[in-house]
Amino acid sequence: MPLIPEEPQIHESAQGPRATPASGRTAPTPRPVPGPRPVAPPRPGRPGPLRPTPPAQRAPRDTAAGKPGPSGPATPAASGTASASPQIQVIPASAEGALDAAEEAVDMLLDSGRAPGDVLVITTGEQHPWAAHELSFGETAYWAQHDAGDDVFYADPAHAGRAATRAVVVVAINGGSDAVAAQVLPLALTRAGALLIVCGDPQQTNSVLGAGV
């Protein structure tokens, strides 16, 4: 009787240790199979397509910078319109006071910053005292003063045609016939670069030049 229970204990102990080593051997097998290995291939693909995209955006910016270029040639068109006829200013004065009015106009021009060489004064009647004085030394000395261009120049109808263009021309209608004024005023307009000042009868100036007063 006691022999029978001992046999099943022997069989159980034999089966137990055999199963445990089998289970222990199977455990190390999953260890060499790591999960991070398949993750390696996607890494090179990530930075490749993303980095080349920003240079593609810089190219249109450069083209936009080139667009304002055509705005440059528009400036010469504006310079072409800069050429304009001189302004006309009329100072009412009688034949006796026209020369004094012209002298006052010259003083105002010089006080405002005009250079003396920018002003030409033309009389229709008697010569200006300065012109009479310079012509007393001969026309060579007279025109030398004109060519120097560093002072106000005075001319009468006989010499006005030889005078060069200056920025401002002042005409003193201090006598003379209407025919002389009709010749001097258009001539003075062609010699004035920016401004023509007429000291005399406004109606006479308006009839000759057609300028509103």
C-alpha positions in Angstrom: 0.0 0.0 0.0 2.6 2.6 0.8 4.4 1.9 -2.5 1.5 3.2 -4.6 1.5 6.8 -3.4 5.2 7.2 -3.9 5.1 6.4 -7.6 2.8 9.4 -8.6 5.0 11.7 -6.5 8.0 10.7 -8.6 6.2 11.2 -11.9 5.0 14.7 -10.9 8.5 15.8 -9.8 9.9 14.6 -13.2 7.3 16.4 -15.2 7.7 19.7 -13.3 11.4 20.4 -13.9 11.2 19.5 -17.5 8.5 22.0 -18.2 10.3 24.9 -16.5 13.5 24.7 -18.5 11.4 24.6 -21.7 9.6 27.7 -20.7 12.9 29.4 -19.8 14.3 28.8 -23.2 11.4 30.2 -25.0 11.7 33.5 -23.1 15.0 34.7 -24.6 13.8 34.2 -28.1 11.6 37.4 -28.3 14.5 39.5 -26.9 16.6 39.6 -30.2 13.6 40.8 -32.1 13.5 44.6 -31.4 10.8 47.0 -32.4 13.0 50.1 -33.2 14.6 48.5 -36.2 11.7 49.1 -38.6 11.6 52.7 -37.4 15.0 53.5 -39.0 13.8 53.6 -42.7 11.4 56.5 -42.2 14.1 58.8 -40.7 15.9 59.6 -43.9 12.6 60.4 -45.6 11.5 63.1 -43.2 14.1 65.8 -43.7 14.5 65.4 -47.4 11.2 66.8 -48.7 10.8 69.5 -46.1 14.1 71.3 -46.5 14.0 72.0 -50.3 10.6 73.8 -49.9 11.9 77.1 -48.4 14.2 78.0 -51.4 11.2 77.6 -53.6 9.5 80.4 -51.7 12.6 82.7 -51.9 12.5 82.7 -55.7 9.1 84.5 -56.1 10.4 87.1 -53.6 13.3 87.9 -55.9 11.0 88.3 -58.8 8.8 90.7 -56.9 11.8 92.8 -56.2 12.5 93.1 -59.9 9.0 94.4 -60.6 9.6 98.0 -59.4 12.4 98.3 -61.9 10.1 99.7 -64.7 9.1 102.6 -62.5 12.5 104.1 -63.1 12.0 105.1 -66.8 8.9 107.1 -65.8 11.1 109.9 -64.5 12.4 111.2 -67.8 8.8 111.8 -68.9 8.4 114.2 -66.0 11.6 116.0 -66.9 10.3 116.5 -70.4 7.3 118.5 -69.0 9.6 120.7 -66.9 10.1 123.1 -69.9 7.5 125.9 -69.6 7.1 129.5 -70.6 8.3 132.2 -68.2 5.8 133.8 -65.8 4.7 137.3 -66.5 4.3 139.9 -63.8 3.0 143.4 -64.5 3.7 146.3 -62.1 1.5 149.3 -63.0 3.5 152.4 -63.5 3.5 155.5 -65.6 6.2 156.3 -68.1 7.8 158.7 -65.6 7.8 156.2 -62.7 8.5 153.0 -64.7 12.3 153.3 -64.2 12.0 153.7 -60.5 9.5 150.8 -60.3 12.0 148.7 -62.2 14.8 149.6 -59.8 12.5 148.6 -56.9 11.8 145.3 -58.6 15.5 144.6 -59.1 16.1 145.3 -55.4 13.4 142.9 -54.4 14.9 140.2 -56.6 18.3 140.6 -55.1 16.9 140.7 -51.6 15.0 137.4 -52.3 18.3 135.7 -53.2 18.5 136.2 -56.9 22.1 136.6 -58.2 22.8 139.9 -59.9 23.9 138.1 -63.0 20.4 136.5 -63.3 18.7 139.9 -64.0 18.5 141.8 -67.3 16.8 145.3 -67.4 15.5 146.7 -70.7 14.2 150.2 -71.1 11.9 151.4 -73.9 12.8 155.1 -73.6 15.9 156.8 -72.2 18.8 154.6 -71.4 19.4 153.6 -67.8 22.1 155.7 -66.2 24.3 152.6 -65.7 24.1 151.7 -69.5 24.8 155.3 -70.5 27.9 155.4 -68.2 29.3 152.1 -69.5 28.6 152.9 -73.1 30.6 156.1 -72.6 33.7 153.9 -72.5 32.8 152.2 -75.7 30.7 149.2 -76.6 33.6 146.8 -76.1 33.7 147.6 -72.4 29.9 147.6 -72.3 29.5 144.1 -73.7 32.4 142.8 -71.6 30.3 143.6 -68.6 27.5 141.6 -70.2 29.7 138.6 -71.0 31.1 138.6 -67.4 27.5 137.9 -66.2 28.3 138.8 -62.6 26.1 141.9 -62.3 22.7 143.3 -63.4 22.9 144.3 -67.1 20.9 147.2 -68.5 20.1 147.6 -72.2 18.0 149.9 -74.4 16.0 148.8 -77.5 19.1 149.3 -79.7 21.2 146.8 -77.7 18.5 144.5 -76.2 18.6 142.2 -79.2 22.2 141.2 -78.5 21.6 140.5 -74.8 21.7 136.8 -73.8 18.9 135.0 -71.9 18.8 135.5 -68.2 16.5 134.0 -65.5 14.6 137.3 -64.9 14.0 140.2 -67.4 12.6 143.5 -66.2 11.1 145.8 -68.7 10.7 149.5 -67.9 8.2 151.2 -70.3 9.7 154.6 -69.6 8.8 156.2 -72.9 9.2 155.6 -76.5 6.5 154.8 -79.1 4.0 152.0 -78.9 5.8 150.4 -81.8 9.0 150.2 -79.7 7.1 148.7 -76.8 5.6 146.2 -79.2 9.1 145.1 -80.3 10.7 145.1 -76.8 8.1 143.2 -74.9 8.1 140.0 -77.2 11.9 140.2 -77.3 12.1 140.4 -73.5 9.8 137.4 -73.3 12.2 135.3 -75.3 15.1 136.4 -73.1 13.4 135.6 -69.8 14.2 132.1 -68.6 11.8 132.1 -65.6 10.2 135.4 -65.0 9.3 138.6 -67.0 8.4 141.7 -65.0 6.9 144.6 -66.9 6.8 148.0 -65.3 4.3 150.1 -67.3 0.8 150.3 -68.5 -1.0 147.0 -67.9 -3.4 147.5 -70.9 -0.5 148.0 -73.2 1.3 145.0 -71.9 -1.8 142.9 -72.2 -2.5 144.0 -75.8 1.1 143.1 -76.8 1.7 139.9 -75.0 -1.8 138.7 -74.6 -1.2 138.0 -70.9 -3.9 138.4 -68.3 -3.1 141.0 -65.7 
